[in-house]
Amino acid sequence: MRNFITGDVRLDALVDAKGRVKSVEVLVGPSQLRQAAIDAIKQYQYAPATRGTRPVDSHVTVTIKFWYNP
């Protein structure tokens, strides 16, 4: 906020069979906001994907918006 940097950070996250984020890759976004987006998504908890009735690892694409409205 100090530098009034705004924008979207798009991430690819690997979600494990328990719904936790295992790894994150930044796809696009302002470099100054990337670490904050990674830190935020690592706190997310997802319902795991399933194959049949069995939970499996899966990828999700997430966009985190950083917008400053004075």
N, C-alpha and C positions, 0 to 999 in steps of 0.2 A: 504494500500500500504506500510505503514511503516514496517509491519511484513511480507510482501510478501506472504500473504495468498490469495490463489486462489481457485476457485471451483464453483460449481453450487449449487444454492438453489432452490429447488422445493417447490412450494406453492399451496395450494388449496384456492381459493378466491370465496366468495359468491358475485355475481353481482346482484344488485337489478333491478327492472323493468325500472329504469331510466338510467341504464348503469354505475352506481357508485359502487365501491367496498365497501361492507358493513362490511365484516369480512374476516380475513386471518388466515390460519393455515399453519405452516411450516411442510412440509412432510419430507424433508431431506436437509442436507447441513451443511457446517461448522458453528459452533456456533458463531464464530466471525463475520460472514457475515449475519446472519439471520435478525437482526434488520434493517440493510441497505436495504435488499431485501423487508421487510415488508413496510418500508417507501417509497420505490420506487413504489411498486404495488398499494399503496393507492392513488397515483397520476394518475393512469391509468383511462381512460374513455373508456368504451366499448359500442358497439351497443347491446342493450338488446336482450336476447333470446325471442322468441315468441312462443306462443301456438295458432295456428290459426292465427289470426291477433292481438291478445292481448299480450303486453309485460309481461314477467314473470321473477321472480328471477331464477338464475341458478348458477351452480358451474363451474369454469374453473380451469384447472391446468396450472400453468405457471412456466417455468424454467428461472431464472435470472442467467446469467453467469458473474462471477467475475474473470477476467484473467489479470494478470500482464505480459506485454511484455516489458522488458527493452530496 
